Amino acid sequence: MTLNQHLPHDRSLDNSIAVMREGYNFIQNRMDKYKSELFEARLLGEQAICMSGEEAAKLFYDQDKFRRNGAVPKRIQKSIFGVDAIQTMDGDAHKHRKLLFMSLLTPEKQKEVADMVMDELLASVDKWQEMDQVVLFEEAKVIYCRVVCKWAGVPLKKEEEQERAEDFNAMVDAFGAVGPRHWKGRRARNRGNEWIKQVIEDVQNGKLEAKKGTAVYEMAHHKELDGRQLNSLMAAIELINILRPITAISIFVTFAAVAFYKHPEVKKKLQTGDPTYLECFEQEVRRYYPFGPFLGARVKDDFKWKDFYFKKDMLVLLDLYGTNHDERIWDRPEEFNPNRFLNWDGNLFSFIPQGGDDPKQSHRCPGEGVTGEVIKSTIDFLVNKIEFDVPEQDLDFSMVKMPTLPASGFMMTNVRRK
């Protein structure tokens, strides 16, 4: 008798093509088909277990059962994350590196970034008023890039802002891409590594003065568990893993603008300035709209869960998008409703747009807090500091392209101060 004979097996020589065709819905489509919260598939030539839901998330983040090393494909490391970065680490080494990230992204520093974003947005109004058309996504990614570099202590010339913002965006865009988009992301990652590596070395040898406590200083002087200083390339890779995600908040903000435009009653509530509702709104934006599709890990040692066997080294994928739209967790999950978070219990395994569990201890994204603060700051600006018209445009987004974005990037015309 074979193991897991009752576990649904998706019958295909390889499901990789299906992932490309179905995107964010790949796992959920099969959950619905098999009436199961997990199934087995073949991906990139190997067997994998795909799973979804709160219980699956709790299992996935059990560090005694799963490891991240070997789970992130090299093609993704070479574009978005960087080779051998924190996303591939486990155990004490991961906790030590994670403490570095958490120390740089405390609630106070999150608020500092958000305040800087507001200042830059306000300073952009004069320019926007002179423009025939403002594309929010295009403007936001450059503003966020400018802000995060300034906040981190990374020198960035005015004439370089657009190029660096485009490179950070290309790294993110390469996640689910093949062909030209993937290679564009790789080239962007290589350019970014070279740029920031030189900055790190300039800090280390005293050519560039950096303030203690800034991201560039702390990365340049970080020591590993064995006491060795982080080499300049790895320090650059990890610093980019702060700069890139904060620039990528422009994706969430574009979706947020679509949300309040399509739901005028929501915009009215946002205009009251209620901080509780604003937080509920940004959480619902991250729950409702697609960002990360799924995450991978590998089984540490054989174990059994719900009568199914997980074999050592097997690849396991956790469905982020599907869990955030799970009817067992969320009432009417396909409706956009910020009020659902008014009574949310704070469960870190049901709301997982950027991973699950406690970010201090697990692989949940350490930048989730700053993501929320920047979204809130930008939405406050859009609904309370300026007025604008929304011309006819294509606000639809693909559920196949990963990551996705409203097609038009959210165009605004006739921008004026309130």
Order of alpha helices (4+ residues) and beta strands (2+ residues): alpha-alpha-beta-beta-alpha-beta-alpha-alpha-beta-alpha-alpha-alpha-alpha-alpha-alpha-alpha-alpha-beta-beta-beta-beta-alpha-alpha-beta-beta
